[in-house]
């Protein structure tokens, strides 16, 4: 499927960028930034794209850390690659196989320091190869903030940033290497703020919001066990007082519901909202629901999956060195002392089953055909964990995203050379989404995350 002339031209251009891509892996890792606060990370990628001839629109869609970079002509298909760059609070760690925080506010425990440079590098290489081959079409890079709270791409979707795009491609680290055409989980999340009266803990009255939040967590868990056993419910208390002898005047709990059936996830979350209102009324306190985001899981697209698989097969699996493998084995031993390291070393096609994670580009995939490739990390290294941050900052973490970057570049040029693939991907989306009613993108916290994201992370936001 991949023509030799396309392969040679694209991979030649990509090799010229390899050193810059790996340099950016490290620069992004060294300055981890919280979702919606990725000011340096976004600027670093946008500047790099501008330096390679992309016209860059910054603060795209009214989001301070979003951007759209464009290169090419408008006479052919428009292909976009997604760049992510946010990090996770509490997961700061040195690039060592041991728990050693560095004192940073966040850490790349999901590998977004790799995704941004890998995907942007693929776009640059593809654009240069298209010029060399005389191919028409436009390549875009969408800089997407706040993926970790499944927010940024939905905000960009509502702002119209994905309009006019024919195909979207992206990548991510995981426990498998290859191209994907299968769903992931739908996710709905929001924060519930209870306000009452503060007072001495020994004389706590009925307006005790801490007790109400604790009751809500217990009741919500029971609800899911009994009515939604196939779904997952997660929560975190964001404000719960300062000392035991003083009952707080405000408590906050952030809930996230997820599962493969979007309708059930949506219904379960609505039940939580109703529960919060009932408990507040019974306890004589006020409750404010602050919605954050809602995203469906991926809509599979075999047309794109097959092209990506062919491209990845041409590139081959990640090329780890013996030193890389030694580091990953030690990290795996620390995380899972009783297990041998398992590392996928082949390129696969994943066209059946489902994936455990949620992604905000899942919502976008129901509007624009979306294809994704993964690269593998050891199964013994947990995602969203300090150990993933350590691996993301070590050279052992480079081989995977470098292979994915080449595959994305090669697939991009292949589709621009064969626009029929793009049309087929669109037709597949129409066929698969038939009978599903798509609402307008549902998102909250817009004022906060665009104007005062620090308040969001401090747990003091009001909206």
Rosetta blueprint (number, residue, H / E / L):
1 X L
2 X L
3 X L
4 X H
5 X H
6 X H
7 X H
8 X H
9 X H
10 X H
11 X H
12 X H
13 X H
14 X H
15 X H
16 X H
17 X H
18 X H
19 X H
20 X H
21 X H
22 X H
23 X H
24 X H
25 X H
26 X H
27 X H
28 X H
29 X H
30 X H
31 X L
32 X L
33 X L
34 X E
35 X L
36 X L
37 X L
38 X L
39 X H
40 X H
41 X H
42 X H
43 X H
44 X H
45 X H
46 X H
47 X H
48 X H
49 X H
50 X H
51 X H
52 X L
53 X L
54 X L
55 X E
56 X E
57 X E
58 X E
59 X L
60 X H
61 X H
62 X H
63 X L
64 X L
65 X L
66 X L
67 X E
68 X E
69 X E
70 X E
71 X E
72 X E
73 X L
74 X L
75 X L
76 X L
77 X L
78 X E
79 X E
80 X E
81 X E
82 X E
83 X E
84 X E
85 X L
86 X L
87 X E
88 X E
89 X E
90 X L
91 X L
92 X L
93 X L
94 X L
95 X L
96 X L
97 X L
98 X L
99 X L
100 X L
101 X L
102 X L
103 X L
104 X L
105 X L
106 X E
107 X E
108 X L
109 X L
110 X L
111 X L
112 X H
113 X H
114 X H
115 X H
116 X H
117 X H
118 X H
119 X H
120 X H
121 X H
122 X H
123 X H
124 X H
125 X H
126 X H
127 X H
128 X H
129 X H
130 X H
131 X H
132 X H
133 X H
134 X L
135 X L
136 X L
137 X L
138 X E
139 X E
140 X E
141 X E
142 X E
143 X E
144 X E
145 X L
146 X L
147 X H
148 X H
149 X H
150 X L
151 X L
152 X H
153 X H
154 X H
155 X H
156 X H
157 X H
158 X H
159 X L
160 X L
161 X L
162 X L
163 X L
164 X L
165 X L
166 X L
167 X E
168 X E
169 X E
170 X E
171 X E
172 X E
173 X E
174 X E
175 X L
176 X L
177 X L
178 X E
179 X E
180 X E
181 X L
182 X L
183 X E
184 X E
185 X E
186 X E
187 X E
188 X E
189 X E
190 X E
191 X E
192 X E
193 X E
194 X E
195 X E
196 X L
197 X L
198 X L
199 X E
200 X E
201 X H
202 X H
203 X H
204 X L
205 X L
206 X L
207 X L
208 X L
209 X H
210 X H
211 X H
212 X H
213 X H
214 X H
215 X H
216 X H
217 X H
218 X H
219 X H
220 X H
221 X H
222 X H
223 X H
224 X H
225 X H
226 X H
227 X H
228 X L
229 X L
230 X L
231 X L
232 X E
233 X E
234 X E
235 X E
236 X E
237 X E
238 X E
239 X E
240 X L
241 X L
242 X L
243 X L
244 X L
245 X L
246 X E
247 X E
248 X L
249 X L
250 X E
251 X E
252 X E
253 X E
254 X E
255 X E
256 X E
257 X E
258 X E
259 X E
260 X L
261 X L
262 X H
263 X H
264 X H
265 X H
266 X H
267 X H
268 X H
269 X H
270 X H
271 X H
272 X H
273 X H
274 X H
275 X H
276 X H
277 X H
278 X H
279 X H
280 X H
281 X H
282 X H
283 X H
284 X L
285 X L
286 X E
287 X E
288 X E
289 X E
290 X E
291 X E
292 X E
293 X E
294 X E
295 X E
296 X L
297 X L
298 X L
299 X L
300 X L
301 X L
302 X H
303 X H
304 X H
305 X H
306 X H
307 X H
308 X H
309 X H
310 X H
311 X H
312 X H
313 X H
314 X H
315 X H
316 X L
317 X L
318 X L
319 X L
320 X L
321 X L
322 X H
323 X H
324 X H
325 X H
326 X H
327 X H
328 X H
329 X H
330 X H
331 X H
332 X H
333 X H
334 X H
335 X H
336 X L
337 X L
338 X L
339 X L
340 X L
341 X L
342 X L
343 X L
344 X L
345 X L
346 X L
347 X L
348 X E
349 X E
350 X E
351 X L
352 X L
353 X L
354 X E
355 X E
356 X E
357 X E
358 X E
359 X L
360 X L
361 X H
362 X H
363 X H
364 X H
365 X L
366 X L
367 X L
368 X L
369 X E
370 X E
371 X E
372 X E
373 X E
374 X E
375 X E
376 X E
377 X L
378 X L
379 X L
380 X L
381 X L
382 X L
383 X L
384 X L
385 X L
386 X H
387 X H
388 X H
389 X H
390 X H
391 X H
392 X H
393 X L
394 X L
395 X H
396 X H
397 X H
398 X H
399 X H
400 X H
401 X H
402 X H
403 X H
404 X H
405 X H
406 X H
407 X H
408 X H
409 X H
410 X H
411 X H
412 X H
413 X H
414 X H
415 X H
416 X H
417 X H
418 X L
419 X H
420 X H
421 X H
422 X H
423 X H
424 X H
425 X H
426 X H
427 X H
428 X H
429 X H
430 X H
431 X H
432 X H
433 X H
434 X L
435 X L
436 X L
437 X L
438 X L
439 X L
440 X L
441 X L
442 X L
443 X E
444 X L
445 X L
446 X H
447 X H
448 X H
449 X H
450 X H
451 X H
452 X L
453 X H
454 X H
455 X H
456 X H
457 X H
458 X H
459 X L
460 X L
461 X L
462 X L
463 X L
